[in-house]
Amino acid sequence: MLALIPALPLLGAIVNAVLNRRANRVVAGSIASAAVGASAILSFLTFFQVLGNHGVPVTQTLWTWMHVGTLNVDIGFSADPLSATMMCIITGIGFLIHVYSIGYMDDKEDARSVWRYFSYLNLFVFAMLLLVMGDSFPLMFVGWEGVGLCSYLLIGFWFTNTDYASAGKKAFITNRVGDFSFLIGLFWLFWALGDHATMNFAELSEVVAANPAILGGVGGLTVTAICLLFFGGATGKSAQIPLFVWLPDAMAGPTPVSALIHAATMVTSGIYMICRLSFLFVQAPAALAVIATIGALTAFFAATIAITQTDIKKVLAYSTVSQLGFMFLGVGVGAFTAGFFHVMTHAFFKALLFLGSGSIIHALHHEQDMRKMGGLRKHMKVTFAIFVVGWLAIIGFPGLSGFFSKDEILWLTFITPVFEGLPFGSVMPKVLWALAVTTALLTAFYMSRLMFMTFWGEYRGGHAHDAHGHGAHDDAAHGVDPHGAGAHGHAADAHGHGHAHTPHESPLVLTGPLLVLALLSAVGGLLNLPHWMPGAGWLHHFLEPVFEHAHVAFPEGNPLEFPLMGITLLGVAASVGLAYYLYVVAPAKPAEIAARLRPLYVGSLNKWFVDEIYDRVLLTPLVLFSRQILWAVVDAQIIDGAVNGAAAAATGLGRLHGRLVSGRVQAYALSIAAGAALIVTVYALGA
Amino acid sequence: MPSLLSLVTFLPIVGAAIVAALPERAAKSSALAVSVLAFLVSIPLWFQFDPNSAELFQLVEKMDWIPAFGVSYHVGIDGVSLLLILLTTVLTPIIVLAGFSGVDKNQRGYFALMLVLEGAMIGTFVALDTFLFYLFWELVLLPMYFLIGIWGGERRLYAAVKLFVYTIVGSLLMLVALIGLYVLHHQVEGTWTTDLGRLLALNIPYDTQLWMFACFALAFAIKVPMFPLHTWLPDAHVEAPTGGSVVLAGVMLKMGTYGFYRFAMPLFPEATMAFGPFLIALCVIGIVYGALVAMVQDDVKKLVAYSSVSHLGFVMLGLFALNPQGVAGSIYQMLNHGVSTGALFLLVGVLYERRHTRKIVDYGGLTKVVPLFAVAFMIVTLSSIGLPGTNGFVGEFMILLGAFQYAPIPTAIATTGVIFGATYMLWMFQRVMFGPLTNRANQTLTDLNAREIGYMAPLIVLIFVMGVFPQPFLDRINPSVNAFVARMEERFDGTPYLAAGGVPSWIGAASAAPAPAAAPHDDAPTHAAPPAHHAPAPDAASGAHGE
């Protein structure tokens, strides 16, 4: 039965590919949704089975994949508490997003290719399920690269637009950089295990538990290096410094794709992988410190970009990078359950926010610029209501899901014991905490800015003919925004309808899934309530078997917990207030501030020029070097020069040419024979 | 009635004579019939070969040929030969079918040469006698020379001569070493023989091994081709007709890697150890260099040609890992490269026939007009970049895993090939297939026709089958690989360079070779205290004093 869970979406993908253009939007969408829906039912059944088993995994092995020497890999699946939870998130949210897509992908221009969309989307669910269900590294890697492929295909879904196709390619290649690191880590791990070499997670966990020193013990160089290499893989897939650059560009894909792949599921693979290997990571405190630091820095860095973006999806994209940073901070301080809990709540509220933005974009005929929105709460009441839930959840409004998960990460960061013994080990938790709280305040600010610019004030759109004019608007009047504005202009090209309109509420097929997600975003926190509430820590308890060998003893009874929470909450409230003042009360202020802090503003608006730096420092020199040195000089002049020179010197290339033209290769055959005979004679006589 | 193996080898050659004898208008159908028949005849090999047999070489035929010189007709196959033969017999009908269009002059000659080529290539994979092998090896060159020289593009003569000169230089050196080996066997054992099995039993002095290995290695390295001996390949590929490119990439290049596997390395194990670090360095350079140069090509065929340099670098790297994972991965990757790169050249050929250009800039946005072609092209591209689930991943993964044990740092550098591979392939794919359809000449492109679908489909099926169910293939490869690795390990203790819990040796491969200074010499029958763990085994050394 377990194998059916990934098999059904794969089947759906194949059916839609075979039906091809014969399947219209509703048919293709229904097939795809049914496949994922059935898979979701089986996933929940499996989940309850694991729950009933008290965490004993459900497994199934299909066939031998690779068996050579000491390498022995099967196609086998395992559903333990961690993967079973992920399966439910993937198929559950996946199902909602499939249904939503039936309503969303209704552009006439896409009618002939919409089967492709649903086929890819099903294929993605299949790959994502392989990633979490695979019981060995190589099978996980199939999913790991498979989701990258689907992401590539879906980002470039509107491939006639060169920018979109490039965004897809950038995502794939950046992910490959991470995969490179992952592979090296895996090779190293395999050989470092010596006679215990295995690629199977369960076996690996047993081997490490039985031989704690096999990788050098806690703090050992080998285990630290391996963990850092694995984390390198995670920075690609989960968009962390230095490989986060692909995710914002990935927003070129259809918005439901952004919700499913680039917010709720695929980008959390890195966290999943670290949780899966938590028994290794706890042996490497230095690696954990790097993870926590990178996570906190990424969270902060991405938030500083999000505050000035004007494309609603770009804000959400940087917000995703930032929230992923929070998750890494969580696992980095040894709070694996907390990090994973944030994966879960984030999946709810970020899918909600993306789909909500999709509802707006759909209603405004592919308008994504918040400067052309405004006042939408009057026109789109349902969308507004669910957006409020998502907004309150992400900024950590008490009681909503994001509050519980984010607060747990913040608190456990403050008190984490895992850095003891490392240089700066005692101050590090406090610094990371401060950085994370600052980020939480920035989050509250930019999300509120998004809300106020979109839903408050007066509607500023309605002049579709003006879509290409970048006239002075209140926020980014002086902006230098080559990417955001450029990409957005293309979106209008491809799908704009070019007539004036008033925004309208989206149909039920769009709002239905939103309502479910809104409910989950609101009450998802119940799954893992903090220790001071009744019914606390259900998820923590459920995941205990997974983290059995990765136990971190957080100190209890610290009196600072509530005061610190209070500080955070006050700061969040102040940030919301500031955003309200700047974007509702005094909408001319942001431009003034931007003018006064111009270097900072331009930097933030242009994503601190990271793309440009990578381009100038890495890509351009590499291409130039390959073209001008390797190809033009080494290949054409040095090697070929030597070959041609030798040939010319030996026989005179001209005569050779002439003879060959007249077809006298026999002469060469003859000379081979003659030469051979000569050598035999000489050698035989000499001997 | 000849036995099966001889039948498989000579049927295409006899068929070539028939094709040549029949009138021109029967050329296509008769060639297709012969190649399909050759494929059908080769199928029983898969079933008659017993992967669990204790016999390494099966279906052996042996008879005296030129007894006075000790030359025998000795053929037989292990799992590696088996799969390479099947690769050849699968690809040939596909190549013939692809040649139904695009070959506009002297079709009889074209197809007859293609069939001779098939027979000769199979011959190199079955030969267990060095003389027989050399004969087939040289026989391969001539049809290829004419295929490029007659049916090639504008600069076909330059390309054909370059191929010829490069290959003949290597072949002559190999011949010298073969003769040397022949004479040495006579000196030591007192009998003349060219039989591989008996030559393998010979204990060859270390110094002699070095120069003989160098000769063999040069011949094979040119064929592979390894950096820096690769520059004949891009020219040959660009000028060759589609069928020529497919057979070149699909099978002929593997003759080089197969030569290392079957002859150069087992015959001269100590020399292999000695040259190992040097050759691994060349592999790594080739992988990265090939990929970077591929990235900046503006001709699709040239791009694929340079990607072959990179991919074959992986194959060689796996061989020199000298452990089961690396070597089996290398063998598997030979097959994969044949399937994937063969398919890539076929697809490039499809475009070329329609538009008569290979320049990337002449294309763009083709997906809209040729959706089926786009799907096929995407799948083959993904296979080429080793996406898990396709064949390319299985081979690449095993190679890199295996090589990492032997040489961590060089392997890490080689692994960057997976990044560059994705870069050049996807960039090319994007420029050809995505974006707006700006070139008006492309707006009337026709999608794959039934014949083209017919010959692409088997390769696309193989891409997935070999990616998802590699074990039946690996079961056939493994006994041969284990014997190969065991033979190598006899000569050194095989200590993993990455001990449990340890840190890899940062200098990587450099520590793996026996220091030449410590190796025994001809005139030093008592071995001069070799270092404890990398020295040749005593039996190898004691055979050194032949005189």
Interface residues (C-beta under 8 A of the other chain):
Chain A: W63 T64 W65 M66 H67 V68 G69 T70 L71 I75 P138 F141 V142 W144 E145 G146 L149 Y152 G156 F159 T160 N161 T162 A165 S166 K169 F172 I173 R176 V177 D179 F180 L183 I184 L186 F187 W188 F190 W191 A192 L193 G194 D195 H196 A213 I214 L215 G216 G220 L221 T222 L622 V623 F625 S626 R627 L630 W631 V634 D635 I639 D640 V643 A647 L656 H657 L660 V661 V665 Y668 A669 I672 G675 A676 I679 V680 Y683 A684 A687
Chain B: E138 L142 Y145 G149 L157 A160 V161 K162 F164 V165 Y166 I168 S171 L172 L175 V176 I179 G180 V183 Q187 P228 H230 T231 W232 Y289 L292 V293 M295 V296 Q297 N323 P324 Q325 A328 G329 G365 T367 K368 L382 L387 P388 G389 F393 V394 F397 M398 L400 L401 G402 F404 Q405 P408 T411 A412 T415 T416 V418 I419 A422 T423 L426 W427 Q430 M433 F434 G435 P436 L437 V468 F469 P470 Q471 L474 I477 N478 V481 P496 L498 A499 A500 G501 G502 V503 P504
